[in-house]
Every structure is written in C-alpha cells, then in structure tokens.
C-alpha cells in the first residue's frame, strides 16, 4: 500500500466523513449529474438506444432532446 494511503488511514482527521443519505429525493434534486443520468436512462427505456455519429458523438436528435429536458444549472 502506498505511504500516502497508509498515512491517511492512520490519521483519520484527514479523512472525509461520509453520512448516510436521509432524503434520497433531496439528493436527486441537488445533483444535476444524477438527474441527467436518470433522464437519459428513461429516454433510452422509452425510445431505444441513442445513436452515435461516425466520429462517436451523440446524434443530434438526442442532444436536442437533452437541451430541452435537462434542467441545466446556470
């Protein structure tokens, strides 16, 4: 194990304490990335796979949908 990991495990004051999520709905509301993932998975469930261009980018029809559907933070 690298020295820095051993030191961090030994010195718990440096460790970030994690707390259980008490309000899962609140966590979803406050996480733009999680909301985007959920919306994307729902899109796939309803419309099928998202197509890719020859260069590997997402097809325009999905990107246009995402622009309207995602609640983009300002």
Long-range contacts (C-beta under 8 A, 24 or more apart in sequence): 32-70, 32-71, 32-72, 32-73, 35-70, 35-71, 36-66, 36-70, 39-66, 39-69, 39-70, 40-66, 43-69
